[in-house]
Amino acid sequence: MFESISSKIEKALHTLRGKGSITDINIAETVKEVRKALLDADVSYPIAKEFTDKVKAEALGRNVIQSIEPGQLMVKIVHEKLTELMGSETVDINTKGNPAIILIAGLQGSGKTTFSAKLAYYLKNKKNKSVMLVAGDVYRPAAISQLQTLGQQIQVPVFTEEGNTNPNDIATKALKDARMKGTNVLIVDTAGRLAVDEEMMNEISGLKQTLNPQETLFVVDSMTGQDAVNTAKAFNERLDFDGVVLTKLDGDTRGGAALTIRYAVQKPIKFVGIGEKMDALDVFHPDRMASRILGMGDVVSLVERAQEQYDEEEARKIQKKLIHNEYSFEDFLSQINQVKKMGSMKDLIGMIPGMDKLTKNVEITDDAFKPIESMIGSMTPYERRNPSCLNGSRKQRIAAGSGHTIQDVNRFVKQFEETRKMMKAVSTKGKAPRLPKRHR
């Protein structure tokens, strides 16, 4: 995410490193490079110029105190202005209503249907809401079946009416059904087109007038760059939507849409899609995104994700097993699965300050755990629970079964033992040492 713009802005700010003071000359050089980085990221020239003019004015108006170097001060100013550009504050989704109605709009291919299901999953699992999805895209047959499949996957009901091609009628009936069932939130997926047209705008405007939703969210593909901003303007003029959703932010995006869409339409970015899985949806925090763009990581989001997967009772069991040397391959595999639930490895590493630089030329994929999983999967239940039983013949069989060499298995077993020792040392730290038997 934002690898290109991050590296270019960092390079621009590097010109101030080691400088004793901020001057008109070195500020002008830095601002010029920052503006160039924004333009390369598909930010429009007027916005890029206005942004860098503000940065320059702020930088020249501040005194550099002794404990802060000019380069550090400039990073702080750019961070403040990036946060301001993207909205300053996190804006929550409105789910007050009986039920709360959320209307989803956007072009075809922007990811509306997938987002609808992700939002349903988020509201159900993180907000404890009962949710119903409505298949309102009557022109693309695949959209209805796709929503039904996703609904089954996340165990959320999907309202459809076979043969009905009137989105207003479908939505009205869905609303009646949701009220009868006491559903908290109704999410209405709608049709899109390959480009903005009058027919689509009339239809979505009519739906909004009929439903009077608590939230109208505009879904946009981050990879379309500046075109996304122009499309957002066209939709906002007709719909006056409440918020923006950026999808495919984990893809090969230059970041221009994410940086400027809030400025262009004066509506908050509420969610960002960061992967294909149903839990790959994040609430948008402008300050955290600014930190990530500047290579400062996002520790707060990382901790929040870890807390979501943290099971206190399971942690106590693991600690007890470590203390008594009972920690097994099964426990190790369980913890790997918990880490995987937190999101893609590339995204998680990007949240750790400085790790983006260390892993700049390293390919990071979600397949990193596959060799370990295959080796543990090739063990018998007894072997998984009793790591010390692995002798030469057992390792040979595990290697053959998992498609790895005996050296790979030996390396993994050694790493497992080292990890177990390290975890045991951390778990027992601060505990009172056990007394010898004669003192008990």
N, C-alpha and C positions, 0 to 999 in steps of 0.2 A: 504494500500500500504506500503510494507516494514516494517510491524509491528515487525516482528521477528528480522531482522537485526538491526533495529533502537534501540530496547530495549537492544540488546546484545552489540552494540557499546557504547551505553550510559552507560551500566554497566561497560564496560572496561575503559571508560574515567573517571568513578566515582572514580577509584583508586587514581587519582591525586588530587581529591578535598581536600582542606584543607592542602595540602603539601606546605611547605614554599619555596621549590625550586625544579627544575628538576634535577634528578640525573640519572646516568647510570642504577641504579637498578630499580627505579620506572618507568622509561621510558620502560625498557625491559619488566616489568610486564604488562604495559598497551598495548604495541605493540603486545605482545603474545596473549592477549585477543581479540584485534582488528582483528588479523589474524585468530583466531579461529572463530570469528563472520562472517568473509568473507567466510571462508571455509564452514561453516554451511549454508551460503546463496548460495552455489553452485558456488562459484568463484574458478577457477582452482588454484592449489597450487602455480605454478610459478608466476602467476599474483598477488595472495595474498601476497606472500613473497616479490616480488619486490615493491608492494605498501607500505607494512609496513616498509621495509628497508628505503624507501624514507622518510616516516613519522619520523622514528627514527633519521635519519641523520639530517633532518630539525629541529627537536625538540632539539637535542643536540647542534646544531649550533646557536641557538637563545638565547639571553639573556632575562630573565624574567624582564620586567620593573615593577616598584613598583605598578603601578595601575592595572596590570593584573596578576591574579593568574595563577599558572602552569596549572591547569585544563582548564581554559579559553583559554590559549595559545594553548594547545593541541587540543581543539575543533576547533580552527581557522586553525591549520595546517591540521587536518584531513579533514576539509571542503575544503581547497584549493586543497588537493591531490585528493579528491573524484571528485571535479569539473574537475580537470585536467584529471583524469582517464576516465571521461564520455565525454570529448571533449572540455572543456573550454568555447567554444563560441557556440551560437545559430546559426545554418545554415539554411537560408531560402530556400524554394522550388523555382526552376527556372521555371517561366511561360512565358518566352520570346519566341515567335515563332508565326507562322501563319499557323496552330495553334501550341501551345506548346504541345508536346506529352509526356505523362507520362506513362511509362510501369510498370505494377505491377507484381512482381514475388514472389514466395514463395511456400512452401509445402502445400498440401491439408490440410485444417483444421486450417490453421494459421490465417484466417480471412481476406483473400485478397479481397473477394467480398464485404464484409461489409465495409472494409476500403476504397475501391474504391468509394463507395457511400458516405461515410463520407467525403472523400477528395473533392468530387464533391460539397457536401453541403458547406464545408468550403470555397472553392474557389468562389462559387456562392454568398454566403451571407457575407463573410468577405473580399473578394478581388474583389468583383463586376465583376467576370468573367462569360462569357457564357461558359457552359461546356457540353460536350457530353461523355457518357459512352459507351464503346464497350464490348460486351459480347464475349470474346475470349476463354472462357473455353468451348470447344465443346465436352468434354468427360463426364462431369457431368451435365446431363439435369437440375438438380435442380439449378445449378449455373446461368443459363440463366434466368429462371423464377424468381429466387431470386433477380437478378440484375434489372430485369424489375419492380418487385414489389417495390424495394427500389427507383428506378428511379421515379416511379409515386409518391411515398411518398414525395420526395424532389423536385418534378417537374423539373427533368432533363431528357432530351431525352436519350434513350438507343438504340444503333445501334445493330441489330441482323440480321442474314440471315438464315432463316429456311432451314435445309437440307444441309447447307454448313459445311463441317468438316475440312476445311483448314483455320487455324487461320491467316496465312499470307494474304490470299485472303480477308478474312473478315476485317482485320485491314486496308488493302490497300483501300478497298471500303469505309470504315468508314472515313478514312482520306480525301478521295475525297469529300465525303458528307459534312464533317465538313468544308472544305475549301469553298464549294459552299454556305454554310449557314453562313459563317463568324464567326464560333465558335472560341472562344479564346483558349480553352484547351480541348484536347482529352485524356481521361483516358482509358487505355486498360487493362482490367482484363484478366488474363491468367490462364491456367490450372496448377494444381499442382499434385503431387503424394504423397503417404504416406511416401516415402523415396526418397532420391536423386538417380536418374537413368539417364543413357545416353540419352534415348529417350527424356525425359523432357528437359534436358540441351540443346540438339540440337535444339529443337523446340523454346525455349525461346531465345537462341542465334540467331537463324534465324530471329525471330521477331524483335530483337534489330537491326540486320543488315539491315532489310527491312525498318524499321520505322525511324531509327537514332533519337531516342527520346532525348528530352532535359533532361529528368529525368528517371532513372531506379531505382525504389524503391524496396527494399527487405523487405517483410513483415514476421515477425516472432512472434510466440506465446511465450510471456514472461514466461509462466508456464512450458515450456519445459526445462528451466534452461540451463545447460552447453551444452546440445545437440543443443540448438539454436545457440550457438557460433560456434560449429563445422559445422552446416548446412550453416551458414552465410559465413564461410571461403570457403566452396565448391562452393557456388553460386558466390562469389566474384571472385574466380579464373577463372570462365568461363564468367561471365557477366561484371565484373568490374563496379558494380552498384554504384550509386551516393549517396545513403543514406539508412538508416534503419528505419523501422517502427515497434515499439513494441506494440503488441495488448494484450488485457486482463491483463493490468497492475493493474487493480482493483481487480483481482482475488486472489486466494491463492498462490501468487508467492513469492519465496524466494529472488528474486531480482538479482541473479547472472548474468543473461543475460543483464539486464539493466546496470549493473555496468561495465561489461567487454567487451561487443560486440564491442564498439567503439575502444577499445584498440586492440582487436584481429584482426579486419579487416581494421583499420585506415580509416573508413568511418563514417561520422556523423550520429547520431540518429536525425531524422527530426521531427517525430511525435510519440505520444503515444496514444493508445486507452484506454479509462478509463470507458467504459460502452457500453451498447447496443444501446443507442439512437444515432440518426444521428449527434447530436451536441457534442457527447462525444468524442471529439478528441482535443488533446492539442499539440501545438508546443512544442518541447522539449527544455528546458533550463537547461543545466548541473548544473549551480550554484544554481538554485531554487530546483532542484531535490536533490542536496547534502544537502541543508538546511532541506528539508523534511526528509531525511534519518537520520539526526542528531537531529530530533525533534524540529527544529527551525521554522517550519511552512513555509508558502509561501504566505505572505501578498500581494506581487505584483500581483501574478496570481489571488488571490481572488478579489482584487480591479479591475483588468481587466475584470473579469467575471461580476462583479457588474455593471461596466460601460457599458458593452454590453447590459445589460437588462434595463439600466436606461433610462427612458423617461422624459426629462426635463419638457415638458408640463404637463404630468401626475403628476409629482412631485409637480408642482405649484398648480394644482387642489386639490391634497390631502392636501397640506399645508393650502389652503384656507378653505377647509372643516373642518380641525382640529380646526382652529381658531374660526370658527362659529358653532362649535359643530354639524357638519353635517356628520362627518366621520361615515360610516356605515359598516355593515357586508359585503356588496358587495365590498367596497373598500378594506377591510381586505382580502377577498378572492382573489381579483386581485393582491394584493401584495404577497400573499402566492404563487400564480402561477408564479410570477416573480422570486421569490427565487428558486422555483423548476426548472426553466429553467437554472439556473446557474450550475446545476449538482447534483450528489448524495450528500445527507447530510453527509455521511461518508467522502467523498472526501473534501467537503467544510470545515468540522470541522478539518480535517488534515492540512488544510492550515493556521489555526489559531495557533500561537505559544503557546505551552504548553497545548493545548486542548487534544492532543493525550494521555497525562498522566492522565488528569482529567477524560477522558472517556474510560480509558483502559479496564475496566471490564463492560462497558455499551454497550449493543447491540444497534447499530444505524442503522436504516433502513429508506427507503424512504416512509414508511407507517406512519411516525410521524404525518403528517397533515391529514390523512384520517378521524379520529374522528371529527375534526373541520369541514372538508369539508362536511361530512355526516350530521352534525347538521345544518350547514348553508344551505345545499341542501334541508333539510326538512322544511325550513321556507318558508312562502309565500313571493312574491316580496315586499309586503308592509312591512313585518317584517324585511326583509334584509335591507331595506332602512331606517327603523325607529327602531333602537335598543331599545329605551325607551318604546315601546309599549308592550314589552314581559311581560305579567302577568303570573300567575300560570297556568291557563288553556292552554295558548299558549305554555308554556314551556313543559307541560305534553304531548301535541300533538307532539312537536318537538322531545322529548325523544323517544316516541313510534315510530315515523317515521324514526328515525335514528338508532334505535336499541341500545340506551343508556339509562341510568337511569336519573331521574330528577336531581339527585345530580351532574351527569356529565354535564348536561346542565347548572345548576346554577354555577358550577365551571368555565365553559367556559365563560359564560356571565360576571362573575366577573373579570376573567383574561382579557377579551376584554376591559372592562371599565378601568381597571388599565393601560393597554397598551395604550388606547386612551388618558388617562390623561398624561401619560409620553410623548407620541408623541406630544401632544399639548404644553406641557411645553418646549420641545426642539424647536418646530416650532415658538413659540412666544418669545423665548429668544432673547434679544437684541432689540426687538421692543419697540417703545415708548409707555408708558401706555396711555390708552384712558382717556381723560379729563372728569370730571363730566359734566352733561348737562348744568349747569349754566355758565360754562367757555367756552362753545362752541360758 
